[in-house]
Structure formats: structure tokens, C-alpha cells
Amino acid sequence: MSIPVDRWGDRLPRRLGFWSAVAVLVGSTIGGGIFRTPAVIAERVPAAGPMFGVWVLGGLLALCGALTYAELAGLFPRSGGVYVYIREGFGRLPAFLFGWTELVLIRASALGAISTPFAEYLLRSVGRDPALPENAGLVHYVAAAAIALTAALNYYGVRWSALVLNLTTAAKYGALLLLVVLAFFVGHGDVAHFSVAAGPLTPGLFGLALVSVLWAYDGWGDLSFVGGEVKDPERNLPRALVVGTAAIIAIYLLVNAAYLYLLPLDRMARSPLVAADAAQVVLGQFGIGAVSVVVMLATFSTLVGSILTAPRIFFAMADDGLFFRAVAKVHPRHHTPSTAIVLTACLGVGFVLIRTFEQLADQFVVAIFPFYALAAAAVFVLRRRQPDRPRPVRVLGYPVVPLLFVLATFVILGNALWGHPRETGFAFLIILLGVPVYWWWLGRRGEPGGT
């Protein structure tokens, strides 16, 4: 049965409203990072003012990306998001390389890296220490089951995934707000912590801290992948991108303020589980258990968001003739990209069963940033190529805002190449291997070469 396309060219039903779109963005971004990254930042930037400056600067750069994608989302409210922006700006080959890298490296690794901490905290909550060798295999199986569960939710309808994502996102955002309120109204902190420096500040460490903060903000771009399922997309997509990113910046700054109010800066730097230590100051031993529950909730919510958004990339590729046609199938009853969902889940399960958390996390982060930059740079190309095309939203502060975001991604890549040359080089090699695969695919289909 042929499914008709809407006026934007999409075949999936538009069932996500504005607040669901915000939940996709916030739920995909706020994972385990805010519970661990602040300790890394405090160690690298041992002064309160500059430490908050790093979080503010990282948030502003993320907002630059959101403002840039707002214009692109208004122009092309399609499934696949970043894939579509790259294709429209630079052609099919760069778009294929993004989809190829998502397929063989980014998405499966990301699902594994998100589900593994969830499994570890879940096992810890039932009295099974995930650090013990006898429980190591169990971590992989629980993480794989979490991927399968969230995939099943999405397979049977975007409404189910959206409902779970709305509830879990609201719960984890509310839990973080509650921690902030308890810290300042119940906790016995000290405002003097905000004026103390625990060590010297160096530009190099400030740059490394900025990279860590930008990684903590990563995830806001995932909303673009479900652009083909957002209601009134020309209005709701740009608004959700900006509102959702602003909400993340606000909660990150508030939570860091709560941490610093409760814990001196030098103690923050020595506390990898800073959220648990801060909660213990306010709630005693109960606070540690409460934070474990919140971390489980946060990582599960992020997993739901990732399995909701990622299959739409492969769906868009297949719809474009750059992947197996079966992957573009829309389920006749549930109206979801069912084959793409199953494919994504199988890749995630396969990766999480055979790789460690560190191996998974190192791979997916670096590989996606070149494509974030390329998608943002499409704004410049499309402004020049199609100057008279109606734009529901225009980038505020053009051309400075998109340029800042593109430059920020180059900083991340340069730092990654300098700090982790082997892992970064491997990611770049995987991307480049997609070029001969692209030409092989065109030859297989009997299509002429080109971009």
C-alpha cells in the first residue's frame, strides 16, 4: 500500500506536538553527563567564576547551533534532519557519509554508551555490584534488554515513545530542580564557596574543560531527526530547538550552582560522583540512593530519545535511494519506520554485547561533530544559492552565530585529534571508507556518479 506524502515530502504521520518536541531534545541531551562532568570541569578550571564561565560559554555555543538549525528545520521539516540539511547544502555524497557513519559507528556506539550506565545503576540498586567480574556479563545483557525494550516502545507507535519520553524527561528535570531547591533552602552550604579559587587557571585546561562541557550539551541536534513527525513543523521545530536548548542551559547552571554551594571547589574536583556527594550533604545516606534512581531515570530517558530519533536517519537514506529500500518501510498499522527501528536496535544490541563502555563512548562522540559543523555550514550555502526562498525562521545574528558554532566544532575535533589521535584517526578512517561504498552503491543501482 502506497502511503501519501505531506506537503514537505514526508510519509510519517505528524504526531509530536511542541512540548513533545521539547521533551525529545531535553530527554536526548540530559543523560549521565551532568552527574559526572562538573567534577572534571572543577578539576580543570579551579576557580568559581571561570568554571561557570565555561558552562555559560558552552551553553551559548550550543544555543548558536540550535539557532542555526532552527532556520534549517523551518526550511526542511523532514525525517533525517541533519542528513537532509547536509544533502540540500552539499549534495548526496556528504549526506551519505553522515548516514554511513551513523550506521557503522555513531548510533550503535551511542546506544551502548547510554544503556550501559543505566544497567550498572539498575544492578547496583538491586544489590549486584557491576564492578565485580561475575556481574560484568550481566551489565551487557541488561543494557541490551533496555535497548530492545525502548525499540519495542517505538516500534508500536511514536505516541508510546513520546509518552514515556515526556514523563521521564519531566521527572528527571523536576528531580534536578528539586536538588537545586533543597540545596539552597535545606542544605547547609556556604556562599563563600563561590569566591574561592582552588588552584591556578591555565588557557590549555580551560580549552579542555570547554570541550567536556560541549560534549555534555550534545544531543540537542537529535530533535532534527524526527522533523518529519512534528506537528506544524515550521513553527514548532524552531521554537522547540531554542526553548529546549535554553532549558538545558538553565538547569545545568542551576545544578552546578547547587553543587558548588554544598561542596567546596576542591572537593568537587575530587568527586567523580559529585551529584551523590551533594545529595548526601542534604539528605544523608538516602540522598545517595535517590541520586542513583535519578541517574537511572536520566539515562533511560536519553535511551528512549535516541532510539526514537536515530532510525529516522536510516529511513531518510533509504527513502532517498541511498540505502536498502526495505529500510524505508512504514508499518501499515503502527505508522512507524519499523524496519529502520529493528535495524538500529540490532546494531545497538550487537555493539553493547561485545564492547565496553569506554570503547563505546570514545567512538561515537568524535565521529558526529564533523557532520554537525557541515549541517550548520549549509545555512551559508543555501542563503547564497536560494536567497529568495521563503524562510519561516532566520538565524538570529547571522552570519556570526552559525560561524561561531562551526568554529567550536573544529576546536572539539582539534582537541580530540591532539588528545586521542588513535581513536580520532579511526573515526575519520571509518568516515572516509564511506566514499568507495557510496560509489559502489551507485554502481549497483546503475546510477551515474555525482554529488
N, C-alpha and C positions, 0 to 999 in steps of 0.2 A: 504494500500500500504506500503510495507516494504521499509524503507529508508536506503540505504547503509551507512556503517561506513567508516571513513577515516582510514589512517594507524595508527592513535593514538587512534582509537576506538570511535570517536565522530560522532554523526549523524547530528549535526547542521552545516550549511554552514559557512565557514570561510570568513567573510566579513569585519572584522575590521583590518585596516592597523596599522602601527606603531604609527602614530600621533593620530588616534582614540583611540588606547590603552592607550596612554599617557593621552588623554582627559578623559577617563574613570577613571583613577587613580586620576588625579588632580581634576576633577569635583566632585568625590565622597568624597574627603578629605576636600577641602576648602569650608566650609559652613559658619555658623554664628560664629564659634569659634574665628577666627582672629579679629572679630569686638568686642568681649567682653572679651576673655581670657586675653589679655595683661593687663587689669586693675587688674585682680586677681593676676597675676604674680607680677606686680609692688607693690601691697599691701603686698605680702608675702616676696618679695625679694627687699627691698627698697634701692637698690644701682645699678647704671647703669651697671657696669661690671658684677657682679653676675647675674643680670637679663638677660643680653644677654647670659651669660654662661648657664643658664637654657634652653633657646631656642636652643642654639647650641647643648647641651648635648641631649636634647630630639630629635633633628633632627638627630644626629648621631645614636641614638638608633633605630629610625625609619629606617634609612639607613641600619643598621645592619639587621633589619627584611627584608627589600627589597632585600638585597644581598643574604640572606638565601633563601628567596622564589624564587629568580632568578634561583638557582640550581634546586629547586623542579619543577618550572614551565617549565624548559627545559626538565626535565625528564618526566613530566606528564602534557602536554598541553591539559588538559581536562576540560570540563564543571564541575563546582563544586569546582574547585581549592582546597581550604583548606580541604574540605570534602575528596577529593581524596588523598591529602598528608597524612592526618591522617589515612585513610584506608590502604594505602600502607605501612605506617610506623608501625601502631599499631593494625590494624585489623578493622573488621566491627563494633564491639560494640562502640568503641570510636568515629568512624565516624558517626554512627547512633546518638549518643548523641549530636554531633555537629548539625546535621540536625534537630533533635528533638528540641533542644534549639532555633535554628533559627526559627523553625516553631511556637512554642508556646510562645516565649518570645522576642527574639532579633529583628527579622526583622520587625514584625508588630509594635513594640515599636519604632524602629528606623525610620520607615516611618512616624509615627505620630509625633515624636520629630522633624523631619526635616520639615514636611509640616506645622506644627503649627506656627513657626516664619514667614514663607512665608505668611501665611494667615493673621497674625497680621500686618505685614508691608503693605500688599496689602490693607487691610481695612483702615489703617492709611492714606495711600496715597489718598484714596477717601473720606477722612473726617469722617470716622467712628472710634472712639476711641475703640480699642479692650479691654481696661481695664474697660470700663463701663459694668455693669451687663447685660444691654439689648443687648449688642453685643457679649456676651460670647458664646452663642449658634451659632452665625453666624461664629465665628472663626472655630468651629469644622466642620461646613458644607463646608466652603471654603477650609479648609485643606483636607477634604475628596474628594472634587471635584478635587483638584490638584493631589491627588494620582490616581484618576480614569483617569484623562487626560494623565498623564505620562504612566500609564499602557496601555492605548489605543495606544499611540505612539509606545510602544514596541511590542504590540500585532500584529500590522500591518507591522512589519519588523524592524530588527535591524538597517537597514540603516537610517530609520527615527529618531530613538532614537540617533544613533551615530551623525547624522547631527545636531540635536538640542543640543546634549551634546557638540559637537565640538564648535558650535557657542557660547553657553552660557559660556562654560569654557574659551574660548578665550576672551570673553567680560569681565568676572569678573577678570581674571588675568590681562588683559590690564587696567581695572579700578584701580586695586590695584597699578600697576606700575605707572599709571598717578598720583595717590595720592602721591606716593613717589617723582616723579619728581616735582610736584607742591610744595610739602613741602620744598624741598631743593632749588628750584630756584625761587619760588614766595613767599612762606611763610616767615614770619618774626620770625623765630625761633632763638635758641641760642645754640651754640655748648657747652656752659658751662653746659647745662643740662646733658651731658654725663659724667661729673666728679663729680656730686653731689650725696651724699647719704642722703636719707630722713629718715633713721632710722637704728636700729641695725639689723644685719643679724644673723639668727639662723639656725642651721642644720635642725631642725624639719620643719620649714617653707620652707626651700629650698627643702626638700623632697616632701612636699605637692605641691609646685609650679611645681616640675618636673612631678608629676602625672597629674596635669592640662595640662601641655604642651604636654605630651604624648597623652592625650585624644584629644587635638587639632590636632595632627598629625594623629589620627586614620582615616582610610578609604583607605589607600594605598593598603591594602590587598584585597579590593574588586575586583581589576583587575583580580585576580586569578580565580574568579568565572566564568568569560567569557573566560577562557583559551581555550575552545573548539571552539571559533569563531574568533580567531585571526589568521591572515594570517602568513605563515612562522613562526609558534609559537616558535620553538626552538631558533630562532634569535630575533624575535620581542618582545616576552613576557619578557625575562630577561632584554633586553635593556629598554623597557618601564617602568618596575618596578624601575630601577635605575634612569633613566632620570627624570621620573615623580616625584619620591621622592626628588631628588636633586632640582627640580624646586620649589617644595613646601617649602623646607628648605630655599632656596634663597629668595622667596617672603615674607616668614614670618619674616626673619631677616631684610629685607629692610623696611617692613611696620612698624615693631617695632622701627627701627631707625627713621623713619619719625615721628611716634607718639612722641618719646622722644625729637626729635629736636623741635617740635612745642609746646609740653606741658612739664612742669617740672614733675619730677618723682612723687612728692606728689599729683599733680593734676591728673596724670594718674591713680594713685591708687584710687582716689575718683570719677573716671569717668567710670561707667559701660558701657556707650555708647561712648567709647573712640574714635572710628572712626568718629562719628558725631562731637564730640568736636574738633578733629584735623582738619576735613574738614571745620568746621566753622571758624577756625583761618585763613585758606587760602582763602575760598570763601564766607565767611559771612553766612547769613541765607540760601542762595542757597545750600551751602555745606551740610546742614542737610538733605535737600530733596534729594540731589544727593546720599548721603550715603544710604538713605532708599531704593532707586532704586537698588543700588549695592547689598544691603543685600537681597532684593527680588530675584535678579538675581542669587546670590550665592546659596541661599537655594533651589531655583527651579532647578538649575543645579545639586546640590547634590541629590535632589529627583529623577531627571532623571537618574543619575548614579546608585542610589540604586535600583530603580525599573528595571533597565537594568540588574544588576548583580545578585540580590538576587534570582529570580526564578530559576536560573541555579543550585542552591544548591538542591532544591526540585526535579528538573528534574533529576539530577545525582543520588539522593537517589532512585527515582522510577526506573530509568534505572538499578540500582544495585539490585532491588528486595526488597528494604527496605522501600518502600512507595507504595501507590496505583499506579498500572501500568498506569492508565489513565493520571497521572501527567507527565509521560514520553512521552506523545504525542507530535509529531512535526506537526504543522499545514501544511497541504498539499500544500497550496498556499503561505502562508507568510513565511514558514520555520522558525517559532519561537516556543519555548516551550509554546504554547498558554494556556494550562490548568494550568501550573505552574504560569504563569503570572496572570491569573484570580484569582487563589488561593491566591497569595501574595497580590494582590490589595485588595481583600475582607478582608483579615486579617488586613491590614493596615487601611482600612476604618472603620472596626469594632472597632479597638483599639482607633482611633483618635476621634470617636464619643462619647466614654464613659469615656475617661481618660484625665487628664490634662497634660500639657507639662512636669511638674516636675515629675509626675508619670511615664511618658513615658521615659524621659531621664535617670532617676535613674535606670531603669530596663535594658536597652539594653547595656549600656557601660560595666558594670562589667561582664556580662554573656559571652561576646565573648573573653575576654582576656585569659582564660584558654586554649581555643582552638587555639588561635594564638601561644601560647607557645608550645602546643602539636605538631602543624604542623611544627614549626621550629625545634623541637627536632627530628622530623622524619629524618632530614638530617643525624644525628649521626647513627640512626638505619640502614638507607639504605646504608650508607658508609660501615658499618660493614657487613651487610647482602649481599650486592651486590657490592663488591669492583671493579669488572671488568666491570660493566655495563657502556657503553659509556655515558658521561655526557657532553652535549653541553656547559654547563657553570658550573664552580665550584665556591663555596663560596670563595671570597677573604678574606684572614685572618682566614681561618678555623684552629682550632675549636673556636678561641676566639670570632669571630663575632657572630655566632649563639648562643654561650653561653651567651654573654652579653645581647642579645635580650631576651632569655629565663629568665634570672635573672631579667631583667627590668619588665617583665610581673608579676613576683612574687612580686616585690615591689608594683606594682599597686594593686594587689589583697590584699596584706597585709594591705596596707593603707586603701583600701576600707572597709575591714573587721573591721579595727580598728575605722574608722570614721563613717561608716554607717553599723553597724552589722546586723540590721534588714533587710534592702534591700539586702545586700550582701548574707546573710543567705538564704533569699527567693530565690535568683537567683541560689544558689548552690543546694537548695532543688529541684527546677524545673529540674536542670540537672540530679540529682540522680533519680528522678521519671522516667526518660527515660529508666533506666535499666530494671525494670519489663515490661515496654512497649515493649522493644526490645525482651525480651524472649517470651512475648505474641504474638508478630508479627511472630516470627519464628515458634512458635507452630501452629499459624493459617495457615501458609503456609506449615506446615508439614516438616519443615527443621530441621536438627539436631542442637543442640546448639554449640556454639563456638564463637571465636572472629573474 
